[in-house]
Amino acid sequence: MAHVSSKSHGAAVRAYDILYLEDAMSCLACFFDYAVWDYGAEGREVANLFASSQLARQFEAGAPWVVSGRSGIELFWDMCRELGYDDEQAMIEQGFRPDRTPEYWAGWIAAYLQWRFALTYRTVFDVLSFDVLVDLYDPWHEASEERVAQLFAERMTSYRG
């Protein structure tokens, strides 16, 4: 179900309603947190693979099984299978972390930005790369998502995609 917003410059047609947004943000946050901290992948590489994947297209289209129906870990392994890495032996148990990681926040805010501006994940990561998002964690994780969206909008003005 598409949702139209008039808050941005021109109306953005969003792929899913705000009711699903927190699930989607949590899912992508866990996706990146697991990929980097448990699986041991490079966040930048995972972000590039994700942005190019069919899984990202499903996320962008608001497919319910992606934005709300699976965990971030399950989605990470879905992407791995899509890319031909389907070694079940390589699945690693999620570790305990008492606090949210910068990678978790980067996934959280990337999902928000994609939804807020109705862009592809490729565009989101072209405007603010995954590494830049991680670097913005402190102090930006204390700011509202809308404040980060303002920063993103400012960066969009110089983006030539």
Backbone as CSV, one residue per row, in Angstrom:
resi,resn,N_x,N_y,N_z,CA_x,CA_y,CA_z,C_x,C_y,C_z
1,MET,0.835,-1.158,0.000,0.000,0.000,0.000,0.891,1.237,0.000
2,ALA,0.751,2.059,-1.036,1.571,3.256,-1.161,1.010,4.373,-0.292
3,HIS,1.910,5.166,0.233,1.554,6.293,1.092,2.142,7.541,0.467
4,VAL,1.329,8.567,0.311,1.795,9.812,-0.288,2.055,10.823,0.813
5,SER,3.206,11.443,0.758,3.560,12.464,1.735,3.725,13.789,1.024
6,SER,3.280,14.829,1.664,3.469,16.167,1.094,4.494,16.962,1.887
7,LYS,5.211,16.309,2.796,6.182,17.022,3.627,7.457,17.378,2.874
8,SER,7.846,16.578,1.907,9.093,16.854,1.204,8.811,17.782,0.022
9,HIS,9.855,18.203,-0.657,9.700,19.053,-1.839,8.995,18.226,-2.899
10,GLY,7.763,18.550,-3.197,6.975,17.720,-4.077,6.496,16.509,-3.280
11,ALA,5.513,15.837,-3.783,4.959,14.693,-3.060,5.788,13.447,-3.342
12,ALA,6.197,12.792,-2.271,6.925,11.533,-2.402,5.936,10.397,-2.225
13,VAL,5.944,9.466,-3.153,5.085,8.302,-3.021,5.895,7.227,-2.310
14,ARG,5.478,6.942,-1.096,6.191,5.972,-0.277,5.598,4.595,-0.485
15,ALA,6.455,3.591,-0.429,6.034,2.228,-0.735,5.214,1.586,0.371
16,TYR,5.319,2.102,1.576,4.549,1.521,2.679,4.213,2.593,3.703
17,ASP,3.198,2.299,4.480,2.678,3.228,5.462,3.636,3.390,6.634
18,ILE,3.522,4.515,7.316,4.358,4.807,8.484,4.195,3.739,9.577
19,LEU,3.084,3.053,9.592,2.864,1.999,10.588,3.926,0.901,10.512
20,TYR,4.517,0.704,9.336,5.530,-0.331,9.142,6.954,0.206,9.244
21,LEU,7.085,1.504,9.369,8.407,2.129,9.309,9.342,1.639,10.402
22,GLU,8.888,1.605,11.640,9.781,1.182,12.722,10.241,-0.259,12.537
23,ASP,9.349,-1.144,12.077,9.750,-2.527,11.784,10.831,-2.551,10.707
24,ALA,10.627,-1.773,9.654,11.589,-1.741,8.553,12.945,-1.210,9.027
25,MET,12.919,-0.156,9.828,14.162,0.428,10.327,14.897,-0.551,11.240
26,SER,14.167,-1.203,12.117,14.773,-2.182,13.012,15.353,-3.354,12.233
27,CYS,14.631,-3.780,11.230,15.080,-4.904,10.411,16.408,-4.583,9.711
28,LEU,16.477,-3.426,9.056,17.710,-3.081,8.346,18.840,-2.785,9.325
29,ALA,18.511,-2.235,10.483,19.523,-2.003,11.517,20.140,-3.324,11.968
30,CYS,19.305,-4.301,12.246,19.801,-5.626,12.664,20.568,-6.311,11.537
31,PHE,20.127,-6.106,10.300,20.798,-6.642,9.115,22.268,-6.220,9.114
32,PHE,22.510,-4.914,9.229,23.887,-4.411,9.186,24.666,-4.731,10.454
33,ASP,24.025,-4.656,11.592,24.686,-4.993,12.851,25.194,-6.431,12.813
34,TYR,24.345,-7.339,12.392,24.728,-8.753,12.314,25.835,-8.960,11.283
35,ALA,25.671,-8.360,10.104,26.642,-8.554,9.022,28.048,-8.136,9.453
36,VAL,28.147,-7.013,10.149,29.462,-6.486,10.532,29.982,-7.133,11.807
37,TRP,29.185,-7.159,12.847,29.675,-7.573,14.162,29.687,-9.082,14.384
38,ASP,28.796,-9.813,13.728,28.760,-11.266,13.923,29.376,-12.010,12.745
39,TYR,28.973,-11.655,11.546,29.492,-12.334,10.362,30.910,-11.874,10.026
40,GLY,31.244,-10.627,10.355,32.591,-10.115,10.123,32.794,-9.461,8.771
41,ALA,31.716,-9.081,8.115,31.810,-8.446,6.798,32.135,-6.959,6.948
42,GLU,32.610,-6.376,5.886,32.849,-4.931,5.835,31.521,-4.235,5.537
43,GLY,31.148,-3.282,6.375,29.873,-2.599,6.214,29.697,-1.963,4.856
44,ARG,30.745,-1.337,4.344,30.703,-0.683,3.035,30.371,-1.687,1.940
45,GLU,31.006,-2.874,2.004,30.759,-3.909,0.999,29.335,-4.444,1.101
46,VAL,28.886,-4.673,2.319,27.527,-5.175,2.513,26.517,-4.157,1.998
47,ALA,26.745,-2.879,2.285,25.834,-1.835,1.817,25.790,-1.804,0.287
48,ASN,26.933,-1.937,-0.351,26.965,-1.945,-1.818,26.270,-3.172,-2.389
49,LEU,26.515,-4.326,-1.779,25.839,-5.547,-2.232,24.332,-5.432,-2.027
50,PHE,23.948,-4.948,-0.858,22.527,-4.787,-0.566,21.876,-3.825,-1.558
51,ALA,22.491,-2.672,-1.788,21.914,-1.667,-2.681,21.726,-2.194,-4.099
52,SER,22.533,-3.170,-4.491,22.445,-3.757,-5.834,21.545,-4.988,-5.894
53,SER,21.066,-5.431,-4.758,20.351,-6.712,-4.693,18.855,-6.580,-5.001
54,GLN,18.262,-7.723,-5.338,16.815,-7.788,-5.491,16.121,-7.586,-4.145
55,LEU,16.798,-7.959,-3.082,16.259,-7.752,-1.742,16.010,-6.256,-1.495
56,ALA,16.949,-5.422,-1.905,16.761,-3.970,-1.766,15.574,-3.505,-2.600
57,ARG,15.413,-4.056,-3.813,14.260,-3.678,-4.646,12.960,-4.028,-3.929
58,GLN,12.937,-5.191,-3.249,11.748,-5.601,-2.503,11.491,-4.643,-1.334
59,PHE,12.558,-4.250,-0.663,12.453,-3.296,0.447,11.888,-1.981,-0.069
60,GLU,12.449,-1.487,-1.163,12.024,-0.209,-1.746,10.568,-0.241,-2.201
61,ALA,10.107,-1.422,-2.626,8.725,-1.581,-3.081,7.757,-1.808,-1.920
62,GLY,8.308,-2.000,-0.717,7.463,-2.189,0.452,6.885,-3.582,0.582
63,ALA,7.585,-4.579,0.047,7.103,-5.959,0.163,6.963,-6.311,1.645
64,PRO,5.773,-6.704,2.078,5.546,-6.956,3.507,6.495,-7.982,4.122
65,TRP,6.857,-9.010,3.364,7.745,-10.037,3.923,9.129,-9.478,4.203
66,VAL,9.484,-8.366,3.568,10.797,-7.762,3.775,10.745,-6.697,4.868
67,VAL,9.827,-5.761,4.757,9.819,-4.630,5.694,9.292,-4.990,7.073
68,SER,8.576,-6.100,7.177,7.994,-6.416,8.479,7.918,-7.905,8.791
69,GLY,8.186,-8.754,7.824,7.930,-10.175,8.017,9.122,-11.031,8.384
70,ARG,10.328,-10.491,8.315,11.522,-11.278,8.608,12.465,-10.455,9.477
71,SER,13.356,-11.156,10.135,14.355,-10.458,10.942,15.481,-9.952,10.044
72,GLY,16.265,-9.037,10.568,17.422,-8.553,9.829,18.413,-9.657,9.524
73,ILE,18.576,-10.594,10.447,19.492,-11.718,10.232,18.973,-12.588,9.095
74,GLU,17.681,-12.863,9.094,17.101,-13.658,8.006,17.286,-12.957,6.670
75,LEU,17.101,-11.645,6.656,17.284,-10.901,5.408,18.745,-10.905,4.955
76,PHE,19.674,-10.851,5.910,21.091,-10.947,5.543,21.357,-12.271,4.833
77,TRP,20.829,-13.350,5.379,21.047,-14.657,4.758,20.277,-14.798,3.454
78,ASP,19.122,-14.149,3.332,18.415,-14.119,2.048,19.291,-13.463,0.989
79,MET,19.925,-12.353,1.344,20.805,-11.677,0.391,22.001,-12.559,0.053
80,CYS,22.569,-13.203,1.052,23.705,-14.095,0.799,23.317,-15.195,-0.188
81,ARG,22.141,-15.789,0.007,21.676,-16.829,-0.920,21.465,-16.246,-2.310
82,GLU,20.885,-15.061,-2.375,20.675,-14.407,-3.674,21.991,-14.246,-4.418
83,LEU,23.063,-13.979,-3.669,24.378,-13.750,-4.276,25.197,-15.032,-4.432
84,GLY,24.602,-16.161,-4.067,25.288,-17.438,-4.243,26.086,-17.908,-3.046
85,TYR,25.969,-17.229,-1.928,26.654,-17.636,-0.696,25.636,-18.306,0.213
86,ASP,25.391,-19.572,-0.024,24.333,-20.234,0.723,24.864,-21.337,1.638
87,ASP,26.045,-21.144,2.158,26.655,-22.124,3.051,26.030,-22.023,4.440
88,GLU,25.133,-22.958,4.751,24.459,-22.948,6.047,25.452,-23.091,7.201
89,GLN,26.599,-23.702,6.953,27.614,-23.858,7.992,28.207,-22.514,8.413
90,ALA,28.128,-21.543,7.510,28.707,-20.231,7.801,27.799,-19.372,8.683
91,MET,26.575,-19.822,8.906,25.660,-19.043,9.752,26.211,-18.972,11.172
92,ILE,26.269,-17.786,11.678,26.861,-17.528,12.987,25.757,-17.046,13.919
93,GLU,25.817,-17.497,15.139,24.853,-17.057,16.144,25.053,-15.565,16.426
94,GLN,23.964,-14.849,16.596,24.059,-13.430,16.906,24.623,-13.253,18.315
95,GLY,25.620,-12.392,18.421,26.225,-12.107,19.708,25.419,-11.083,20.497
96,PHE,25.675,-11.048,21.784,25.009,-10.072,22.648,25.812,-8.780,22.669
97,ARG,25.110,-7.676,22.508,25.709,-6.359,22.636,24.807,-5.529,23.530
98,PRO,25.344,-4.977,24.604,24.496,-4.214,25.533,24.014,-2.887,24.947
99,ASP,24.705,-2.370,23.946,24.333,-1.089,23.343,24.200,-1.242,21.839
100,ARG,23.506,-0.300,21.243,23.396,-0.258,19.783,24.741,0.159,19.208
101,THR,25.077,-0.415,18.079,26.350,-0.115,17.427,26.160,0.989,16.385
102,PRO,27.246,1.616,15.957,27.139,2.589,14.866,26.565,1.957,13.591
103,GLU,26.872,0.692,13.350,26.352,0.006,12.159,24.846,-0.210,12.272
104,TYR,24.396,-0.494,13.493,22.950,-0.622,13.734,22.270,0.700,13.383
105,TRP,22.816,1.801,13.906,22.231,3.111,13.641,22.275,3.449,12.151
106,ALA,23.372,3.097,11.479,23.486,3.386,10.039,22.381,2.670,9.266
107,GLY,22.101,1.418,9.607,21.003,0.698,8.962,19.654,1.303,9.296
108,TRP,19.480,1.691,10.557,18.240,2.315,11.032,17.950,3.591,10.246
109,ILE,18.963,4.450,10.156,18.746,5.741,9.506,18.682,5.599,7.984
110,ALA,19.396,4.630,7.408,19.306,4.393,5.961,17.885,3.984,5.581
111,ALA,17.270,3.117,6.387,15.886,2.716,6.111,14.948,3.916,6.218
112,TYR,15.186,4.778,7.209,14.355,5.965,7.353,14.505,6.886,6.138
113,LEU,15.739,7.133,5.737,15.983,8.039,4.610,15.372,7.492,3.325
114,GLN,15.501,6.184,3.096,14.919,5.581,1.897,13.405,5.775,1.896
115,TRP,12.778,5.538,3.041,11.329,5.683,3.153,10.926,7.157,3.037
116,ARG,11.614,8.014,3.753,11.261,9.437,3.837,11.311,10.137,2.482
117,PHE,12.351,9.800,1.687,12.536,10.468,0.401,12.101,9.615,-0.786
118,ALA,11.667,8.370,-0.529,11.214,7.452,-1.585,12.284,7.288,-2.672
119,LEU,13.513,7.011,-2.214,14.643,6.819,-3.115,15.068,5.352,-3.117
120,THR,15.957,5.013,-4.028,16.559,3.685,-3.982,17.652,3.684,-2.921
121,TYR,17.990,2.491,-2.448,19.099,2.406,-1.498,20.416,2.785,-2.174
122,ARG,20.530,2.560,-3.466,21.734,2.976,-4.184,21.894,4.489,-4.042
123,THR,20.830,5.225,-4.235,20.896,6.684,-4.115,21.197,7.098,-2.682
124,VAL,20.539,6.475,-1.723,20.798,6.804,-0.315,22.279,6.654,-0.011
125,PHE,22.877,5.507,-0.412,24.284,5.260,-0.100,25.240,6.030,-1.011
126,ASP,24.753,6.539,-2.133,25.575,7.438,-2.951,25.649,8.826,-2.311
127,VAL,24.546,9.278,-1.739,24.509,10.597,-1.115,25.257,10.578,0.214
128,LEU,24.975,9.590,1.050,25.684,9.399,2.322,26.106,7.933,2.376
129,SER,27.361,7.681,2.118,27.829,6.293,2.085,27.651,5.637,3.452
130,PHE,27.668,4.322,3.456,27.524,3.592,4.716,28.612,4.018,5.694
131,ASP,29.841,4.161,5.223,30.936,4.577,6.105,30.699,5.975,6.678
132,VAL,30.153,6.873,5.884,29.834,8.215,6.382,28.736,8.133,7.431
133,LEU,27.719,7.309,7.179,26.661,7.146,8.181,27.232,6.625,9.495
134,VAL,28.115,5.647,9.411,28.746,5.113,10.630,29.520,6.220,11.340
135,ASP,30.246,7.023,10.571,31.017,8.119,11.165,30.119,9.193,11.790
136,LEU,28.899,9.327,11.288,27.957,10.315,11.822,27.304,9.857,13.123
137,TYR,27.492,8.600,13.465,26.816,8.023,14.638,26.916,8.922,15.865
138,ASP,28.134,9.364,16.175,28.328,10.219,17.332,28.600,11.640,16.843
139,PRO,27.734,12.547,17.033,26.607,12.646,17.953,25.230,12.496,17.295
140,TRP,25.142,12.196,15.995,23.876,12.238,15.276,22.856,11.205,15.758
141,HIS,23.306,10.127,16.387,22.328,9.135,16.838,21.416,9.687,17.927
142,GLU,21.819,10.806,18.526,20.982,11.461,19.534,19.945,12.395,18.900
143,ALA,20.124,12.715,17.639,19.205,13.619,16.944,17.991,12.840,16.429
144,SER,16.954,13.565,16.114,15.769,12.924,15.531,16.085,12.475,14.102
145,GLU,15.315,11.534,13.636,15.470,11.074,12.250,15.227,12.227,11.284
146,GLU,14.281,13.115,11.625,13.997,14.254,10.746,15.175,15.204,10.656
147,ARG,15.931,15.353,11.727,17.126,16.212,11.683,18.170,15.604,10.755
148,VAL,18.322,14.299,10.813,19.252,13.624,9.897,18.731,13.742,8.465
149,ALA,17.420,13.679,8.298,16.834,13.855,6.963,17.143,15.248,6.417
150,GLN,17.187,16.260,7.272,17.555,17.609,6.832,18.995,17.635,6.325
151,LEU,19.885,16.972,7.057,21.277,16.871,6.608,21.337,16.160,5.261
152,PHE,20.593,15.071,5.141,20.557,14.312,3.887,20.059,15.193,2.742
153,ALA,18.990,15.946,2.987,18.429,16.829,1.958,19.455,17.873,1.518
154,GLU,20.227,18.379,2.475,21.286,19.339,2.132,22.332,18.681,1.234
155,ARG,22.708,17.458,1.552,23.687,16.732,0.733,23.121,16.389,-0.644
156,MET,21.801,16.173,-0.693,21.149,15.848,-1.974,21.293,16.981,-2.977
157,THR,21.376,18.210,-2.493,21.449,19.346,-3.413,22.733,19.314,-4.248
158,SER,23.787,18.692,-3.725,25.040,18.609,-4.478,25.235,17.249,-5.133
159,TYR,24.259,16.348,-4.976,24.343,15.008,-5.567,23.977,15.066,-7.042
160,ARG,24.774,14.440,-7.832,24.522,14.370,-9.278,24.509,12.907,-9.702
161,GLY,23.409,12.226,-9.462,23.308,10.788,-9.730,22.816,10.409,-11.048
